[in-house]
Amino acid sequence: MKKFMLLHGINHNMFGKRNPEQYGTVTLDEINENVQRLARELGVSVTCFQTNDEGKMVDKIHEAYTEHYDGVMINAGAWTHYSYGISDALEMLECPLIELHMSNIHKREEFRHHSVISPIATGIIVGLGADVYTLGLRTAPGNRSRNNWPCRCPAAEWRLL
């Protein structure tokens, strides 16, 4: 069974309470439940992890590397914009990496426009609310190659199932 890791960054434990105008009222537990439901449908496993501790996030990325995960999806939150420690850890991965953001970071404050993760990500999904998490997983199961993720089909054939 293919295994994927979903990493949630700083303050994501407060989804549903923090800035609902920007992030909606969905909670982290609800996001994880939706991802796990989809994982069962797709016949894959997903390890979901959230922390407010940058070192613990790096440790979890190291686990994805040492345990040979088939893909990693990350919404690093504010760490996206400045954490070279997380970026360096992600760069070690030999599996595909998808960067996720519920909000469109390019429509927000200027400092959010820059990501230290994007240059090493296989793909980026932004601005679609909590659906970015299930969309990230939907792109994942078919391929282990970091350079060929998200799919083997032409972009014109992409569709939401």
Secondary structure, DSSP 8 states (H G I E B T S, - for coil): --EEEEEE-TTGGGTTTS-HHHH-S--HHHHHHHHHHHHHHHT-EEEEEE-S-HHHHHHHHHHHHHTT-SEEEEE-GGGGGT-HHHHHHHHT--S-EEEEESS-GGGS-GGGG--SSGGG-SEEEESSTTHHHHHHHHTSTT---TTT-S-SS-GGG----
